[in-house]
Every structure is written in C-alpha cells, then in structure tokens.
C-alpha cells in the first residue's frame, strides 16, 4: 500500500518519482525490521533476540533491493 500511496503523491507533484520509489523501499525495509522485531519478541527469547531477528529480516530485504538495483528494476 505504501508504494502506491507514494507514487500517487508523486503524481500530484509533491515528490519526484525517484524520491517516492526510494522512500517506499526505505519504508519497506523499516517494516521488515518491525515485523522481525515483533516476531522475535513473540518467540520469547528476550529483547536482544528480537533486535537480531529484526536486523536479519532487514538484511534480507536489503539484499532483495540490491539484487533489483543490480538487475535494473
């Protein structure tokens, strides 16, 4: 939903399209961290485990973004 909203904001002239797409990628990575962090908390292994889980999810998301950039998407 986030990328669609940001592209719509770009169409209104508030943001450049490149900026909107970059911001949507950053928001997607941040969302992955939050999901991983919450999953880590629910596993009950403590806050450090939750942060590690969030970081691992974020790194996976960043790897996907890097592959897309390398391929030219």
DSSP file (Angstrom, degrees, kcal/mol; ACC not computed):
  #  RESIDUE AA STRUCTURE BP1 BP2  ACC     N-H-->O    O-->H-N    N-H-->O    O-->H-N    TCO  KAPPA ALPHA  PHI   PSI    X-CA   Y-CA   Z-CA
    1    1 A X     >        0   0    0      0, 0.0     4,-2.2     0, 0.0     5,-0.2   0.000 360.0 360.0 360.0 -37.6    0.0    0.0    0.0
    2    2 A X  H  >  +     0   0    0      1,-0.2     4,-2.7     2,-0.2     5,-0.2   0.927 360.0  48.1 -58.7 -50.0    2.9    2.4    0.8
    3    3 A X  H  > S+     0   0    0      1,-0.2     4,-2.5     2,-0.2    -1,-0.2   0.895 111.0  52.1 -60.2 -38.0    4.4    2.4   -2.6
    4    4 A X  H  > S+     0   0    0      2,-0.2     4,-2.0     1,-0.2    -1,-0.2   0.920 111.3  46.5 -63.1 -43.6    1.1    3.0   -4.3
    5    5 A X  H  X S+     0   0    0     -4,-2.2     4,-2.4     1,-0.2    -2,-0.2   0.921 113.1  49.1 -64.2 -44.0    0.4    6.0   -2.0
    6    6 A X  H  X S+     0   0    0     -4,-2.7     4,-2.1     2,-0.2    -2,-0.2   0.870 110.1  50.4 -67.2 -35.7    3.8    7.4   -2.6
    7    7 A X  H  X S+     0   0    0     -4,-2.5     4,-2.2    -5,-0.2    -1,-0.2   0.883 110.3  51.5 -67.0 -37.2    3.5    7.1   -6.3
    8    8 A X  H  X S+     0   0    0     -4,-2.0     4,-1.3     2,-0.2    -2,-0.2   0.902 108.8  49.9 -63.7 -40.8    0.2    8.8   -6.1
    9    9 A X  H  <>S+     0   0    0     -4,-2.4     5,-1.8     1,-0.2     6,-0.6   0.885 109.9  52.1 -63.4 -38.2    1.8   11.6   -4.1
   10   10 A X  H ><5S+     0   0    0     -4,-2.1     3,-1.4     1,-0.2    -2,-0.2   0.891 104.7  55.1 -64.2 -39.3    4.5   11.8   -6.8
   11   11 A X  H 3<5S+     0   0    0     -4,-2.2    -1,-0.2     1,-0.3    -2,-0.2   0.803 103.5  56.1 -64.3 -28.1    1.7   12.1   -9.5
   12   12 A X  T 3<5S-     0   0    0     -4,-1.3    -1,-0.3    -3,-0.2    -2,-0.2   0.556 119.6-112.7 -79.8  -7.5    0.4   15.1   -7.6
   13   13 A X  T < 5S+     0   0    0     -3,-1.4    -3,-0.2    -4,-0.3    -2,-0.1   0.545  86.8 115.8  91.5   7.0    3.8   16.8   -7.8
   14   14 A X  S   <S+     0   0    0     -5,-1.8     2,-0.3     1,-0.1    -4,-0.2   0.878  83.4  18.6 -76.0 -37.9    4.7   16.7   -4.2
   15   15 A X  S    S-     0   0    0     -6,-0.6    -2,-0.3    -9,-0.2     2,-0.2  -0.918  83.8-108.3-128.2 153.8    7.7   14.3   -4.7
   16   16 A X     >  -     0   0    0     -2,-0.3     4,-2.4     1,-0.1     5,-0.2  -0.526  35.2-117.3 -72.2 152.7    9.8   13.3   -7.6
   17   17 A X  H  > S+     0   0    0      1,-0.2     4,-2.5     2,-0.2     5,-0.2   0.906 114.8  52.5 -61.3 -42.9    9.1    9.7   -8.8
   18   18 A X  H  > S+     0   0    0      1,-0.2     4,-2.2     2,-0.2    -1,-0.2   0.903 111.0  47.6 -60.0 -41.3   12.6    8.6   -8.0
   19   19 A X  H  > S+     0   0    0      2,-0.2     4,-2.7     1,-0.2    -1,-0.2   0.895 110.9  51.3 -66.2 -40.1   12.3   10.0   -4.5
   20   20 A X  H  X S+     0   0    0     -4,-2.4     4,-2.0     2,-0.2    -2,-0.2   0.900 111.6  46.9 -64.4 -40.7    9.0    8.3   -3.9
   21   21 A X  H  X S+     0   0    0     -4,-2.5     4,-1.8     2,-0.2    -2,-0.2   0.895 113.0  48.6 -69.2 -39.4   10.3    5.0   -5.0
   22   22 A X  H  X S+     0   0    0     -4,-2.2     4,-2.2    -5,-0.2    -2,-0.2   0.921 111.8  49.7 -64.6 -43.8   13.4    5.3   -2.8
   23   23 A X  H  X S+     0   0    0     -4,-2.7     4,-2.5     1,-0.2    -2,-0.2   0.876 108.5  52.8 -63.1 -37.3   11.2    6.3    0.1
   24   24 A X  H  X S+     0   0    0     -4,-2.0     4,-2.0     2,-0.2    -1,-0.2   0.874 108.5  50.5 -67.3 -35.0    9.0    3.3   -0.5
   25   25 A X  H  X S+     0   0    0     -4,-1.8     4,-2.1     2,-0.2    -2,-0.2   0.902 111.2  48.5 -67.3 -40.3   12.0    1.0   -0.4
   26   26 A X  H  X S+     0   0    0     -4,-2.2     4,-2.4     2,-0.2    -2,-0.2   0.919 111.9  49.0 -64.6 -43.4   13.2    2.5    2.9
   27   27 A X  H  X S+     0   0    0     -4,-2.5     4,-2.3     1,-0.2    -1,-0.2   0.874 109.6  52.5 -64.4 -36.6    9.7    2.1    4.4
   28   28 A X  H  X S+     0   0    0     -4,-2.0     4,-2.0     2,-0.2    -1,-0.2   0.909 110.3  47.7 -65.4 -41.3    9.5   -1.5    3.2
   29   29 A X  H  X S+     0   0    0     -4,-2.1     4,-1.9     2,-0.2    -2,-0.2   0.900 111.9  50.0 -66.0 -40.5   12.9   -2.2    4.9
   30   30 A X  H  X S+     0   0    0     -4,-2.4     4,-2.2     1,-0.2    -2,-0.2   0.888 109.1  52.2 -64.6 -38.3   11.8   -0.5    8.1
   31   31 A X  H  X S+     0   0    0     -4,-2.3     4,-2.6     1,-0.2    -1,-0.2   0.894 106.6  53.4 -64.0 -39.6    8.6   -2.5    8.0
   32   32 A X  H  X S+     0   0    0     -4,-2.0     4,-2.6     2,-0.2    -1,-0.2   0.903 108.0  51.0 -61.3 -40.4   10.6   -5.7    7.7
   33   33 A X  H  X S+     0   0    0     -4,-1.9     4,-2.9     2,-0.2    -2,-0.2   0.941 110.7  48.0 -61.9 -46.1   12.6   -4.7   10.8
   34   34 A X  H  X S+     0   0    0     -4,-2.2     4,-2.7     1,-0.2     5,-0.2   0.915 112.4  48.8 -62.4 -43.3    9.4   -4.1   12.8
   35   35 A X  H  X S+     0   0    0     -4,-2.6     4,-2.3     2,-0.2    -1,-0.2   0.928 114.3  45.5 -62.0 -44.6    7.9   -7.4   11.7
   36   36 A X  H  X S+     0   0    0     -4,-2.6     4,-2.5     2,-0.2    18,-0.3   0.896 112.8  50.8 -64.8 -40.6   11.1   -9.3   12.6
   37   37 A X  H  X S+     0   0    0     -4,-2.9     4,-2.2    16,-0.2    -2,-0.2   0.924 111.8  46.6 -63.3 -45.6   11.4   -7.5   15.9
   38   38 A X  H  X S+     0   0    0     -4,-2.7     4,-2.3     2,-0.2    -1,-0.2   0.890 111.7  51.5 -65.5 -38.2    7.9   -8.3   16.9
   39   39 A X  H  X S+     0   0    0     -4,-2.3     4,-1.5    -5,-0.2    -2,-0.2   0.919 108.9  51.4 -62.9 -42.5    8.3  -11.9   15.8
   40   40 A X  H  X>S+     0   0    0     -4,-2.5     5,-1.0    10,-0.3     4,-0.6   0.888 110.0  49.3 -60.8 -39.7   11.5  -12.1   18.0
   41   41 A X  H ><5S+     0   0    0     -4,-2.2     3,-1.0     1,-0.2     5,-0.2   0.901 109.2  52.1 -65.8 -40.0    9.5  -10.7   20.9
   42   42 A X  H 3<5S+     0   0    0     -4,-2.3    -1,-0.2     1,-0.3    -2,-0.2   0.777  99.7  63.1 -68.5 -25.2    6.8  -13.2   20.4
   43   43 A X  H 3<5S-     0   0    0     -4,-1.5    -1,-0.3    -5,-0.2    -2,-0.2   0.730 105.1-133.3 -71.2 -19.7    9.3  -16.1   20.4
   44   44 A X  T <<5 +     0   0    0     -3,-1.0    -3,-0.1    -4,-0.6    -2,-0.1   0.702  67.4 125.6  80.3  20.2   10.1  -15.1   24.0
   45   45 A X  S   <S-     0   0    0     -5,-1.0     4,-0.3     1,-0.3     3,-0.2   0.388  74.7 -98.9 -93.6   5.5   13.8  -15.1   23.7
   46   46 A X     >  -     0   0    0     -6,-0.3     4,-1.6    -5,-0.2    -1,-0.3  -0.249  42.2 -65.8 103.2 170.0   14.3  -11.5   25.0
   47   47 A X  H  > S+     0   0    0      1,-0.2     4,-2.3     2,-0.2     5,-0.2   0.835 126.9  56.3 -67.5 -34.0   14.9   -8.1   23.5
   48   48 A X  H  > S+     0   0    0      1,-0.2     4,-2.4     2,-0.2    -1,-0.2   0.926 108.1  48.5 -64.5 -42.7   18.3   -8.9   22.1
   49   49 A X  H  > S+     0   0    0     -4,-0.3     4,-2.5     1,-0.2    -1,-0.2   0.873 109.8  53.7 -62.1 -36.9   16.9  -11.8   20.1
   50   50 A X  H  X S+     0   0    0     -4,-1.6     4,-2.3     2,-0.2   -10,-0.3   0.908 109.4  47.0 -65.5 -41.8   14.1   -9.5   18.9
   51   51 A X  H  X S+     0   0    0     -4,-2.3     4,-2.7     2,-0.2    -2,-0.2   0.913 112.4  49.8 -66.5 -42.2   16.6   -7.0   17.6
   52   52 A X  H  X S+     0   0    0     -4,-2.4     4,-2.6     2,-0.2    -2,-0.2   0.916 110.5  50.4 -62.1 -42.6   18.7   -9.6   15.9
   53   53 A X  H  X S+     0   0    0     -4,-2.5     4,-2.2     1,-0.2   -16,-0.2   0.912 111.5  48.5 -61.2 -43.0   15.5  -11.1   14.3
   54   54 A X  H  X S+     0   0    0     -4,-2.3     4,-2.2   -18,-0.3    -2,-0.2   0.901 111.8  49.1 -63.8 -41.5   14.6   -7.6   13.0
   55   55 A X  H  X S+     0   0    0     -4,-2.7     4,-2.7     2,-0.2    -2,-0.2   0.890 109.5  51.8 -66.1 -39.4   18.1   -7.0   11.7
   56   56 A X  H  X S+     0   0    0     -4,-2.6     4,-2.2     2,-0.2    -2,-0.2   0.933 111.0  47.6 -63.1 -45.0   18.1  -10.3    9.9
   57   57 A X  H  X S+     0   0    0     -4,-2.2     4,-2.1     1,-0.2    -2,-0.2   0.905 112.6  49.9 -61.5 -40.8   14.8   -9.5    8.2
   58   58 A X  H  X S+     0   0    0     -4,-2.2     4,-2.7     2,-0.2    -2,-0.2   0.909 109.0  51.4 -64.6 -42.2   16.1   -6.1    7.3
   59   59 A X  H  X S+     0   0    0     -4,-2.7     4,-2.2     2,-0.2    -1,-0.2   0.886 108.9  51.0 -63.1 -38.4   19.2   -7.5    5.8
   60   60 A X  H  X S+     0   0    0     -4,-2.2     4,-2.0     2,-0.2    -1,-0.2   0.924 111.3  48.3 -63.3 -43.1   17.2  -10.0    3.7
   61   61 A X  H  X S+     0   0    0     -4,-2.1     4,-2.3     1,-0.2    -2,-0.2   0.899 110.6  50.6 -62.9 -41.0   15.1   -7.1    2.4
   62   62 A X  H  X S+     0   0    0     -4,-2.7     4,-2.7     1,-0.2    -1,-0.2   0.868 107.7  53.9 -65.4 -35.9   18.2   -5.0    1.6
   63   63 A X  H  X S+     0   0    0     -4,-2.2     4,-2.4     2,-0.2    -1,-0.2   0.906 108.5  48.9 -64.4 -40.7   19.6   -8.0   -0.3
   64   64 A X  H  X S+     0   0    0     -4,-2.0     4,-2.3     2,-0.2    -2,-0.2   0.918 111.8  49.1 -64.0 -42.9   16.4   -8.1   -2.4
   65   65 A X  H  X S+     0   0    0     -4,-2.3     4,-2.3     2,-0.2    -2,-0.2   0.914 110.7  50.9 -62.1 -42.6   16.7   -4.4   -3.0
   66   66 A X  H  X S+     0   0    0     -4,-2.7     4,-2.4     1,-0.2    -2,-0.2   0.904 109.5  49.7 -63.3 -41.8   20.3   -4.7   -4.0
   67   67 A X  H  X S+     0   0    0     -4,-2.4     4,-2.2     2,-0.2    -1,-0.2   0.920 110.6  50.1 -63.6 -42.5   19.5   -7.5   -6.5
   68   68 A X  H  X>S+     0   0    0     -4,-2.3     5,-2.7     1,-0.2     4,-1.5   0.897 111.6  48.4 -62.4 -39.8   16.8   -5.5   -8.0
   69   69 A X  H  <5S+     0   0    0     -4,-2.3    -1,-0.2     3,-0.2    -2,-0.2   0.895 111.4  49.9 -67.0 -38.7   19.1   -2.5   -8.4
   70   70 A X  H  <5S+     0   0    0     -4,-2.4    -2,-0.2     1,-0.2    -1,-0.2   0.860 112.6  46.4 -67.4 -35.0   21.8   -4.7  -10.0
   71   71 A X  H  <5S-     0   0    0     -4,-2.2    -1,-0.2    -5,-0.2    -2,-0.2   0.749 117.6-113.7 -79.1 -24.1   19.3   -6.2  -12.4
   72   72 A X  T  <5       0   0    0     -4,-1.5    -3,-0.2    -5,-0.2    -4,-0.1   0.746 360.0 360.0  99.8  27.0   17.9   -2.8  -13.3
   73   73 A X      <       0   0    0     -5,-2.7    -4,-0.2    -6,-0.1    -5,-0.1   0.465 360.0 360.0 -82.9 360.0   14.4   -2.9  -12.0
